[in-house]
């Protein structure tokens, strides 16, 4: 019996253990979550769905809307914004904008991303939506589109107001959405920079996210503080093929917030790995169009990654490719099919395939000329 006990004890010690995940990695935080960004898998959670004040993490939603305006060419980085009295007098963290001051969208975004500037946030909100209230409506509409269950915004900045709240999980979903816009790293990864260069009012910006400088692979994302929310933080870091996003809410001390956020990231990188199966842009199949005279490539619009524990071996996966019935015209990045990934007969992922180029629909006269040309060259078929 004693020998059996010893054998069992040794066996247990030899098994891979992830008991650390069951401990409270963020003992001083009220809420926290760790996700792997490409798969969306939750690696750690603590009161993730509880609605709470989140302070300036709110601005991540504002940043999404700003970047969407840039990408849709309704706003440009070099556009100069005239600051309103409302924006200049907003209070809280700021870059000390003056009423009537003119600043580029790029510099305002620096102020938001690095200094968590309320005045810069309001200036861009008013430019995009006309008024602060209309911009908040856009934020809440986007929240619904993202499927957020425990979020409601009352202002674009995160200042304490009744009925302004979110949750650690919803903040993670917002963070994942923000990370789909690569331009955010131009700002969130900077540790220091300057505004109002070559003027008597040169302003030194230092990123409020100190992990940018101290944590390997960290390149974002947002920090916050209010009396109601306490110290909050959303931090992303990438090592090898794996990008993690950690959210920590309700901390009492900023240094403890930073440490516990780093502890979350350490847990993720020490315990998990990502197997990159295919890369964004990989050609999956070809599709003949226009009676076989043109061809488009069906390419992946995202990486295909699988999350594994560090001690797990690579697994065997099967792919099922379904192509759509394509009709011209077709634009670059239009959906042309899907790839389904299976493990032991179980569907574990669906991925869109998109067109690698644009092909316009030919008019009747051009089609007629092409047919005449084919008849002459002997390529015409009925």
C-alpha positions, -999 to 999 in steps of 0.1 A, spaced: 0 0 0 28 23 9 46 15 -24 14 22 -43 11 56 -26 47 65 -35 42 55 -71 10 76 -74 27 106 -58 56 103 -82 32 100 -111 14 132 -100 46 151 -97 56 141 -132 23 153 -148 23 188 -163 8 212 -138 -10 245 -144 -22 250 -109 -10 286 -111 -40 294 -133 -63 284 -106 -47 308 -82 -56 345 -80 -30 360 -103 -44 394 -98 -53 394 -60 -56 432 -58 -78 437 -89 -115 435 -87 -118 422 -123 -93 408 -148 -90 387 -179 -63 373 -202 -71 364 -238 -51 351 -268 -59 376 -295 -59 356 -327 -80 328 -313 -100 348 -288 -95 321 -262 -98 331 -226 -67 320 -206 -76 335 -173 -106 353 -158 -117 369 -126 -152 384 -123 -150 391 -161 -187 399 -166 -193 423 -137 -202 458 -149 -179 483 -134 -164 517 -141 -134 514 -164 -120 549 -166 -100 558 -197 -101 522 -211 -133 537 -225 -111 556 -250 -103 523 -268 -138 524 -283 -132 560 -293 -100 550 -310 -118 522 -330 -142 548 -344 -114 573 -352 -94 546 -370 -125 535 -389 -130 571 -401 -93 571 -413 -97 538 -431 -129 549 -448 -112 581 -459 -136 603 -441 -107 616 -420 -70 620 -427 -40 620 -404 -29 654 -417 -63 671 -413 -61 700 -389 -88 702 -363 -99 734 -347 -104 729 -310 -138 739 -295 -143 755 -261 -160 724 -249 -130 702 -257 -105 726 -243 -124 730 -210 -131 693 -205 -107 687 -176 -91 655 -163 -59 642 -181 -52 665 -210 -26 680 -234 -38 715 -225 -55 724 -258 -67 760 -261 -100 771 -276 -94 778 -313 -61 759 -313 -54 739 -344 -39 704 -342 -36 676 -367 -55 643 -363 -22 625 -359 -11 646 -330 -45 644 -313 -43 606 -316 -9 607 -300 -24 627 -271 -52 601 -267 -30 570 -270 0 581 -250 -13 607 -225 -50 596 -223 -60 631 -231 -96 639 -226 -95 672 -245 -80 655 -276 -106 628 -274 -135 653 -274 -119 673 -302 -119 643 -325 -153 631 -313 -168 665 -323 -151 664 -356 -164 629 -364 -200 631 -351 -206 668 -347 -212 667 -310 -200 647 -281 -234 631 -275 -237 620 -311 -203 604 -308 -214 585 -277 -243 572 -297 -218 559 -322 -198 542 -294 -229 524 -280 -240 514 -315 -205 498 -321 -208 481 -287 -240 464 -298 -224 454 -331 -195 438 -312 -221 419 -291 -211 435 -258 -235 425 -230 -223 446 -201 -213 479 -215 -229 514 -217 -211 546 -225 -222 581 -213 -191 599 -225 -161 593 -248 -134 597 -221 -143 574 -192 -149 601 -166 -171 589 -138 -208 592 -146 -238 572 -135 -247 545 -160 -212 545 -176 -198 510 -173 -182 480 -189 -167 447 -179 -133 430 -182 -146 407 -209 -163 434 -229 -131 455 -226 -112 425 -240 -135 423 -269 -131 460 -275 -93 456 -273 -93 427 -298 -113 449 -322 -89 478 -318 -60 455 -325 -75 447 -359 -64 482 -369 -26 481 -372 -23 519 -372 -29 519 -335 6 506 -329 21 537 -344 9 555 -313 5 529 -285 40 515 -289 57 549 -285 71 556 -250 78 593 -255 73 620 -282 65 657 -285 35 678 -295 37 714 -308 72 709 -321 91 740 -331 68 763 -310 73 779 -276 47 755 -262 65 723 -270 48 695 -250 65 663 -239 44 632 -240 53 601 -220 33 570 -224 12 562 -193 17 525 -200 51 519 -184 52 483 -196 60 496 -231 95 501 -218 98 472 -193 79 442 -207 93 422 -236 70 424 -266 47 450 -252 34 475 -277 1 488 -262 -26 495 -252 -43 518 -227 -43 528 -191 -69 546 -169 -77 560 -135 -107 576 -118 -118 577 -82 -147 553 -90 -128 529 -113 -95 529 -95 -64 521 -117 -73 502 -149 -51 488 -176 -53 471 -210 -19 457 -222 -10 437 -252 23 420 -260 34 396 -287 61 369 -286 67 345 -315 33 339 -331 12 346 -299 -4 380 -290 -19 383 -256 -42 410 -242 -46 415 -204 -73 436 -188 -70 446 -151 -97 467 -134 -102 482 -100 -67 483 -87 -58 507 -57 -22 513 -66 -7 520 -101 25 500 -95 5 470 -83 -17 473 -114 14 473 -136 28 443 -118 -3 422 -118 -9 429 -155 27 417 -162 20 387 -140 -10 378 -162 11 381 -194 38 360 -178 13 333 -170 1 333 -206 35 332 -223 48 306 -198 19 283 -202 7 285 -238 19 287 -274 4 293 -308 7 270 -337 6 291 -369 -10 269 -396 -14 294 -424 -7 331 -428 -30 359 -439 -26 362 -477 -18 326 -483 -34 313 -516 -59 286 -508 -74 280 -543 -80 296 -577 -113 305 -593 -119 309 -631 -143 338 -640 -154 355 -671 -158 322 -690 -123 311 -679 -106 341 -693 -97 356 -659 -87 340 -627 -88 352 -591 -69 337 -562 -89 328 -531 -67 340 -502 -70 340 -464 -80 373 -448 -65 363 -415 -39 340 -399 -50 305 -390 -37 298 -355 -42 271 -329 -37 277 -292 -19 249 -274 -4 244 -240 34 244 -240 36 207 -234 12 197 -261 23 183 -295 11 196 -328 -22 180 -339 -35 168 -372 -62 190 -388 -83 185 -419 -95 214 -441 -128 218 -460 -128 245 -487 -160 258 -501 -159 283 -530 -187 307 -539 -204 310 -573 -186 342 -584 -202 368 -606 -186 399 -620 -178 426 -610 -158 415 -580 -136 437 -558 -103 430 -541 -110 415 -506 -146 405 -515 -156 372 -499 -153 343 -524 -155 313 -501 -146 298 -467 -122 274 -452 -134 251 -423 -109 235 -400 -116 202 -383 -99 182 -355 -110 146 -353 -143 154 -371 -151 184 -349 -153 219 -365 -129 241 -346 -127 272 -369 -142 290 -399 -121 314 -420 -131 337 -449 -115 335 -483 -113 367 -502 -104 378 -537 -68 389 -544 -78 415 -570 -106 435 -586 -121 424 -619 -147 447 -635 -177 435 -654 -173 440 -691 -199 460 -710 -218 444 -740 -196 461 -766 -164 449 -750 -177 414 -747 -188 415 -784 -153 425 -795 -137 398 -773 -159 372 -789 -150 384 -824 -113 382 -814 -117 347 -800 -135 336 -832 -106 349 -853 -80 332 -831 -100 300 -828 -105 303 -791 -143 308 -793 -163 280 -777 -200 275 -775 
